[in-house]
Amino acid sequence: MAEAAGGLSRFFFATEATARTQRFARGLALWTGAYALTQWPHLEELYSRPVLREGRLDRWLAGPPPLWLITGLMGLLLVAAALVAAGRGGRTARVLAAGLFALLVGLEASTPRAYAELAVVQWGLVALAPLGRVGPRWATRLMMLQLSAVYVFAALSKLVEGTSWWTGEAMVLIFRSSHQGQHLLSAWLPLTLGPLARALAWSTIALELAIGFGLWFARTRKPAAVALVLLHLGIAGSMRVSLLFHALMLLHLLLFVGPREGAE
């Protein structure tokens, strides 16, 4: 038990260079700027219209937030994200960016997208992470575990939620979907139940598991990184999914590369 506890302590609290976390923080800030700019032309539609709302904070609101408030919050978010991306502002800028981003995700009228909620979690860890050149690696480890959990649980859910992924039916439905399918590769390839559909379904599960576990080990890190890129290229080429989703997931590779123990 003592040995296990010591290993767990080293896993989270051993001292290492913080360069990977700092790079990820700057990348996340740039990603957040792109997120804010894509929403800017649609602020009224996304936040301030009196429609049937499903936002995280709606139970606390008397009505839709006014457009002037949303515009101000989004402008402040862009400023805070710019400071973090430039490596300025220290913890104040990080905490401000994290708080503003979480607030805006919660105020949006629709249910938040999964990748936006992941970004909220990662911003919280970035805001609290050590700022010096070296420090305990708990924040980096937690962000890495968040990424692994996304892919491992995505694979496991496909294996246990029914037989559609076992038979390849799920891939056929995705390719034919008017909402996400019929896009580039899925529009060009008339997929039907059979060996190809099963191969695509099982290769998706295999890639997700390879990413979730392989990024942690030196011998498998490069193949797992390639798997991550291939998976998202495949999704981008066959499904209508926001490029922000792909960018955020690929951004996490910055956490798995670079100096680890000690100072740079």
C-alpha positions as CSV (number, residue, x, y, z in Angstrom):
1,M,0.0,0.0,0.0
2,A,2.8,2.4,0.9
3,E,4.5,1.7,-2.4
4,A,1.3,2.3,-4.3
5,A,0.7,5.5,-2.5
6,G,4.2,6.6,-3.2
7,G,3.7,5.9,-6.9
8,L,0.5,7.8,-7.0
9,S,2.1,10.7,-5.3
10,R,5.0,10.7,-7.8
11,F,2.5,10.5,-10.7
12,F,0.7,13.7,-9.6
13,F,3.2,15.7,-7.6
14,A,6.7,14.9,-8.9
15,T,8.5,18.1,-10.0
16,E,9.0,18.7,-13.7
17,A,9.4,21.5,-16.2
18,T,6.1,23.3,-16.8
19,A,6.9,24.1,-20.5
20,R,4.3,21.7,-21.8
21,T,1.5,23.2,-19.6
22,Q,2.6,26.8,-20.6
23,R,2.4,25.9,-24.3
24,F,-1.0,24.3,-23.8
25,A,-2.2,27.4,-22.0
26,R,-1.2,29.6,-24.8
27,G,-2.7,27.2,-27.4
28,L,-5.9,27.0,-25.4
29,A,-6.0,30.8,-25.3
30,L,-5.7,31.0,-29.1
31,W,-8.4,28.4,-29.5
32,T,-10.6,30.4,-27.1
33,G,-10.1,33.5,-29.2
34,A,-11.1,31.6,-32.3
35,Y,-14.2,30.2,-30.5
36,A,-15.2,33.7,-29.4
37,L,-14.7,35.2,-32.9
38,T,-16.9,32.5,-34.5
39,Q,-19.7,33.3,-32.0
40,W,-19.4,37.1,-32.2
41,P,-21.6,37.6,-35.3
42,H,-24.3,35.4,-33.7
43,L,-24.4,36.7,-30.1
44,E,-28.0,37.6,-30.1
45,E,-29.1,34.3,-31.6
46,L,-26.9,32.2,-29.2
47,Y,-27.5,34.1,-26.0
48,S,-30.1,36.8,-25.9
49,R,-33.3,35.7,-27.8
50,P,-36.4,34.8,-25.7
51,V,-36.6,31.2,-26.9
52,L,-37.0,27.9,-25.2
53,R,-33.6,27.7,-23.4
54,E,-31.6,24.7,-22.3
55,G,-28.5,26.5,-21.0
56,R,-26.6,25.5,-17.8
57,L,-27.4,28.7,-16.0
58,D,-31.0,29.2,-17.2
59,R,-32.5,28.2,-13.8
60,W,-30.8,31.1,-12.2
61,L,-31.8,33.7,-14.9
62,A,-35.0,35.8,-14.9
63,G,-34.8,36.0,-18.7
64,P,-32.3,36.0,-21.5
65,P,-29.2,38.0,-20.7
66,P,-29.1,41.4,-22.6
67,L,-27.0,41.6,-25.7
68,W,-24.9,44.5,-24.3
69,L,-23.8,42.2,-21.4
70,I,-22.9,39.3,-23.6
71,T,-21.0,41.6,-25.9
72,G,-19.0,43.0,-23.0
73,L,-18.3,39.6,-21.5
74,M,-17.1,38.3,-24.9
75,G,-14.9,41.3,-25.4
76,L,-13.3,40.8,-22.0
77,L,-12.8,37.2,-22.8
78,L,-10.9,38.1,-26.0
79,V,-8.7,40.5,-24.0
80,A,-8.0,37.9,-21.3
81,A,-7.3,35.2,-23.9
82,A,-4.9,37.5,-25.8
83,L,-3.0,38.2,-22.6
84,V,-2.6,34.4,-21.8
85,A,-1.6,33.7,-25.4
86,A,1.1,36.4,-25.2
87,G,2.3,35.0,-21.9
88,R,1.3,38.1,-20.0
89,G,-1.0,38.8,-17.1
90,G,0.0,35.8,-14.9
91,R,-2.6,34.0,-12.9
92,T,-5.0,36.9,-13.0
93,A,-5.3,36.7,-16.8
94,R,-5.8,32.9,-16.6
95,V,-8.4,33.0,-13.9
96,L,-10.2,35.8,-15.7
97,A,-10.2,33.9,-19.0
98,A,-11.3,30.7,-17.3
99,G,-14.2,32.4,-15.4
100,L,-15.4,34.3,-18.4
101,F,-15.3,31.3,-20.7
102,A,-17.2,29.1,-18.2
103,L,-19.8,31.9,-17.7
104,L,-20.4,32.3,-21.4
105,V,-20.7,28.6,-22.0
106,G,-23.2,28.5,-19.2
107,L,-25.2,31.5,-20.5
108,E,-25.6,30.1,-24.0
109,A,-29.3,29.3,-24.8
110,S,-28.7,25.8,-26.0
111,T,-27.1,22.9,-24.2
112,P,-23.3,23.4,-24.2
113,R,-21.4,21.4,-26.8
114,A,-19.2,18.6,-25.2
115,Y,-16.0,20.1,-26.5
116,A,-16.9,23.5,-24.9
117,E,-17.4,21.8,-21.6
118,L,-14.1,20.0,-21.9
119,A,-12.5,23.4,-22.6
120,V,-14.1,24.8,-19.4
121,V,-12.5,22.0,-17.4
122,Q,-9.1,22.5,-19.0
123,W,-9.3,26.3,-18.4
124,G,-10.0,25.6,-14.7
125,L,-6.8,23.5,-14.5
126,V,-4.8,26.0,-16.5
127,A,-5.9,28.8,-14.1
128,L,-4.6,26.8,-11.1
129,A,-1.5,25.3,-12.6
130,P,2.0,26.3,-11.4
131,L,3.4,29.3,-13.2
132,G,7.1,28.9,-12.5
133,R,9.6,27.1,-14.8
134,V,9.3,24.0,-12.7
135,G,6.6,22.7,-10.3
136,P,4.4,19.8,-9.3
137,R,2.8,18.2,-12.3
138,W,-0.7,17.6,-11.0
139,A,-2.4,20.0,-13.3
140,T,-0.7,18.6,-16.4
141,R,-1.5,15.0,-15.3
142,L,-5.2,15.9,-14.8
143,M,-5.4,17.5,-18.2
144,M,-3.8,14.5,-19.8
145,L,-6.2,12.2,-18.0
146,Q,-9.1,14.3,-19.2
147,L,-8.0,13.7,-22.8
148,S,-7.5,9.9,-22.3
149,A,-10.9,9.7,-20.6
150,V,-12.6,11.2,-23.7
151,Y,-11.3,8.5,-26.0
152,V,-11.4,5.5,-23.7
153,F,-15.0,6.1,-22.6
154,A,-16.0,6.9,-26.2
155,A,-14.7,3.5,-27.2
156,L,-16.2,1.7,-24.2
157,S,-19.6,3.3,-24.8
158,K,-19.6,2.0,-28.4
159,L,-18.9,-1.5,-27.2
160,V,-21.6,-1.6,-24.5
161,E,-24.4,0.5,-25.8
162,G,-25.7,-2.1,-28.2
163,T,-24.8,-4.0,-31.3
164,S,-24.8,-1.2,-33.8
165,W,-21.0,-0.7,-33.6
166,W,-20.3,-4.4,-33.6
167,T,-22.2,-4.9,-36.9
168,G,-21.1,-1.6,-38.5
169,E,-24.7,-0.3,-38.6
170,A,-23.6,2.8,-36.6
171,M,-21.2,3.8,-39.4
172,V,-23.9,3.4,-42.0
173,L,-26.3,5.6,-40.0
174,I,-23.6,8.2,-39.5
175,F,-22.7,8.3,-43.2
176,R,-26.4,8.6,-44.2
177,S,-27.4,11.1,-41.6
178,S,-28.7,14.4,-42.9
179,H,-27.5,16.1,-39.8
180,Q,-23.8,15.0,-39.6
181,G,-23.3,12.7,-42.6
182,Q,-23.4,13.2,-46.4
183,H,-20.3,15.2,-46.1
184,L,-17.2,14.8,-48.4
185,L,-16.2,11.1,-47.9
186,S,-19.6,10.1,-46.6
187,A,-21.4,11.7,-49.5
188,W,-19.0,10.1,-52.0
189,L,-19.1,6.6,-50.5
190,P,-22.5,4.9,-50.4
191,L,-21.8,2.8,-47.3
192,T,-24.0,-0.3,-46.7
193,L,-23.9,-3.0,-44.0
194,G,-21.0,-5.3,-44.7
195,P,-17.3,-5.8,-44.2
196,L,-16.3,-2.2,-45.0
197,A,-18.8,-0.8,-42.5
198,R,-17.6,-3.2,-39.8
199,A,-14.0,-2.4,-40.6
200,L,-14.7,1.4,-40.2
201,A,-16.6,0.8,-37.0
202,W,-13.9,-1.4,-35.4
203,S,-11.0,0.8,-36.6
204,T,-12.7,3.8,-34.9
205,I,-12.9,1.9,-31.6
206,A,-9.3,0.7,-32.0
207,L,-8.0,4.2,-32.7
208,E,-9.8,5.6,-29.7
209,L,-8.3,2.9,-27.4
210,A,-4.9,3.4,-28.9
211,I,-5.1,7.1,-28.2
212,G,-6.5,6.8,-24.7
213,F,-3.7,4.4,-23.6
214,G,-0.9,4.8,-26.0
215,L,-0.1,8.4,-25.4
216,W,1.1,7.6,-21.9
217,F,4.0,5.3,-22.9
218,A,7.2,6.4,-24.7
219,R,7.2,3.4,-27.1
220,T,3.6,4.0,-28.2
221,R,3.4,7.8,-27.9
222,K,4.2,8.5,-31.6
223,P,1.9,5.9,-33.0
224,A,-0.9,7.1,-30.7
225,A,-0.3,10.7,-31.8
226,V,-0.6,9.5,-35.4
227,A,-3.8,7.7,-34.5
228,L,-5.2,10.9,-33.0
229,V,-4.5,12.8,-36.2
230,L,-5.9,10.0,-38.4
231,L,-9.1,9.7,-36.3
232,H,-9.8,13.4,-36.6
233,L,-9.0,13.5,-40.3
234,G,-11.5,10.7,-40.8
235,I,-14.1,12.5,-38.7
236,A,-13.5,15.8,-40.5
237,G,-13.7,14.1,-43.9
238,S,-17.0,12.2,-43.2
239,M,-19.0,14.2,-40.6
240,R,-20.2,17.7,-40.2
241,V,-18.4,18.5,-36.9
242,S,-17.0,21.9,-36.0
243,L,-13.3,22.3,-36.7
244,L,-13.0,23.8,-33.2
245,F,-13.6,20.3,-31.9
246,H,-10.8,18.8,-33.9
247,A,-8.5,21.7,-33.0
248,L,-9.1,21.4,-29.3
249,M,-8.4,17.7,-29.3
250,L,-5.3,17.9,-31.3
251,L,-4.1,20.8,-29.1
252,H,-3.8,18.3,-26.3
253,L,-0.8,16.7,-28.0
254,L,1.2,19.6,-26.5
255,L,0.8,18.0,-23.1
256,F,2.4,14.7,-24.1
257,V,5.5,16.0,-25.8
258,G,8.5,18.1,-24.6
259,P,10.7,18.1,-21.4
260,R,9.3,16.3,-18.4
261,E,11.5,15.9,-15.4
262,G,13.5,18.8,-13.8
263,A,14.2,22.2,-15.3
264,E,14.7,22.9,-19.0
